Protein backbone atom coordinates (compact mmCIF):
# COMPACT_ATOMS: atom_id res chain seq x y z
CA UNK A 1 0.00 0.00 0.00
CA UNK A 2 1.36 3.44 -0.91
CA UNK A 3 0.12 6.46 1.02
CA UNK A 4 0.51 10.08 0.03
CA UNK A 5 1.19 13.03 2.30
CA UNK A 6 -2.43 13.42 3.48
CA UNK A 7 -4.07 9.99 3.01
CA UNK A 8 -6.64 8.78 5.52
CA UNK A 9 -6.88 5.28 6.96
CA UNK A 10 -9.47 3.59 9.14
CA UNK A 11 -8.25 0.88 11.50
CA UNK A 12 -10.70 -1.70 12.77
CA UNK A 13 -9.43 -3.13 16.05
CA UNK A 14 -12.04 -5.20 17.83
CA UNK A 15 -15.67 -5.21 16.85
CA UNK A 16 -16.47 -2.45 19.34
CA UNK A 17 -13.61 -0.07 18.45
CA UNK A 18 -12.86 1.83 15.23
CA UNK A 19 -9.98 4.32 15.07
CA UNK A 20 -9.65 6.85 12.29
CA UNK A 21 -6.53 8.84 11.57
CA UNK A 22 -4.75 10.97 8.98
CA UNK A 23 -1.24 10.20 7.78
CA UNK A 24 1.23 13.03 7.38
CA UNK A 25 4.69 12.67 5.82
CA UNK A 26 5.99 10.80 8.88
CA UNK A 27 5.17 7.24 9.96
CA UNK A 28 2.94 8.48 12.77
CA UNK A 29 -0.84 8.65 12.75
CA UNK A 30 -2.84 11.63 13.98
CA UNK A 31 -5.87 10.33 15.84
CA UNK A 32 -7.98 10.83 18.94
CA UNK A 33 -6.19 7.97 20.71
CA UNK A 34 -3.24 9.40 22.68
CA UNK A 35 -0.94 6.36 22.28
CA UNK A 36 -1.11 6.69 18.49
CA UNK A 37 0.85 9.92 18.89
CA UNK A 38 3.70 7.92 20.48
CA UNK A 39 3.74 4.58 18.67
CA UNK A 40 3.80 3.32 15.10
CA UNK A 41 0.97 1.38 13.54
CA UNK A 42 1.45 -2.37 12.96
CA UNK A 43 3.99 -3.34 10.32
CA UNK A 44 5.71 -6.55 9.30
CA UNK A 45 8.15 -8.01 11.87
CA UNK A 46 7.40 -5.34 14.51
CA UNK A 47 6.94 -7.09 17.88
CA UNK A 48 6.89 -4.47 20.65
CA UNK A 49 7.59 -0.80 21.38
CA UNK A 50 8.08 0.99 24.71
CA UNK A 51 7.93 4.63 25.72
CA UNK A 52 9.52 5.53 29.08
CA UNK A 53 9.27 8.85 30.91
CA UNK A 54 10.77 9.96 34.21
CA UNK A 55 9.41 12.80 36.31
CA UNK A 56 9.70 14.13 39.85
CA UNK A 57 6.69 13.65 42.10
CA UNK A 58 6.03 14.35 45.80
CA UNK A 59 6.81 10.67 46.52
CA UNK A 60 10.10 10.55 44.61
CA UNK A 61 11.14 9.83 41.04
CA UNK A 62 8.24 8.42 39.01
CA UNK A 63 8.93 6.14 36.03
CA UNK A 64 6.02 5.63 33.60
CA UNK A 65 6.33 3.02 30.86
CA UNK A 66 3.80 2.58 28.06
CA UNK A 67 4.00 -0.61 25.99
CA UNK A 68 2.54 -1.51 22.60
CA UNK A 69 2.64 -5.23 21.79
CA UNK A 70 1.81 -6.19 18.21
CA UNK A 71 -0.18 -9.30 17.20
CA UNK A 72 0.47 -11.50 14.19
CA UNK A 73 -2.96 -10.59 12.80
CA UNK A 74 -2.05 -6.88 12.49
CA UNK A 75 -3.56 -5.68 15.76
CA UNK A 76 -1.96 -4.46 18.96
CA UNK A 77 -2.51 -4.16 22.71
CA UNK A 78 -1.39 -1.16 24.76
CA UNK A 79 -0.56 -1.30 28.46
CA UNK A 80 1.30 0.85 30.98
CA UNK A 81 3.04 0.68 34.34
CA UNK A 82 4.05 3.27 36.92
CA UNK A 83 6.90 2.80 39.37
CA UNK A 84 8.06 5.11 42.17
CA UNK A 85 11.84 4.79 42.30
CA UNK A 86 12.37 6.74 45.54
CA UNK A 87 13.87 9.99 46.64
N, C-alpha and C positions, 0 to 999 in steps of 0.2 A: 504494500500500500504506500503510495506517495502522497504526502500532505503538503499543501502550500503554506504560505505565511499566515493565513487567517482561516484555515479549515476548521470545521466543527466536527466533533465526534460525540457519540452517545455511548456510554458504557453501561451495560446491563450486568449488575452484580448478582444479587439474589433476586428472586421473584418480587420481593417487596421494596427493592431499592434500585433506582435509576439515577445515574450521575451524568450530567451534561457538562461539557467544557469546551473551551476554544483554544486551539493550538496557536502559539506565536512562533517566532523563529527558533526558540529554544526547544528542548525536549520536555519541558514542563507543561502542565495543563493548568489553565485558569478555571477554577470551579468554586462552588460554594462549600466544598469539603476541605477543611483546613489542611489536612495531611497531604492533599494533592499539590499544595504549594511547596511542600518539602521533597516529596518522593516522585520518582519516575512512575510511569504506567508500565504494566507488564510487557516484557519483551523476552525473546528467546534466551535461554540459559541464565536469566537473572533469578537468583534464589532468595536473597534477603538484603534489605537495606536498614541502616540504623541512623538516627539523628540524636546526638547527645548535646545537652546544654547544662551548664553549671551556673548557679547563681547564689548569692548570699541571701539567707533568710534569717529570721530571728532565732531559729534553732540551730543554725550552723550552715555549712555549705550544702546546697541542695543539687543533686544530680538527677536530671530528668532524661530518660531515654525513650524514644518512640521507635517502634519496629514496624517494618512492612515485610511480611513473608509472602512470597509469591507461590501460587499453586501451578500445577502442570496444566490445568485447563484454562489458564489465562486470567484467573482471578487473583485476589490477594486478601490478606487479613492484617489489619493494623492493631497493635497493642502498645501499651506504654507502662513504664515503671518509674517510681520516684524513690530516691534514696537520700537520706540525710547523712552526710559523711561526718559531721561533727564540727566543732569549733576550732 
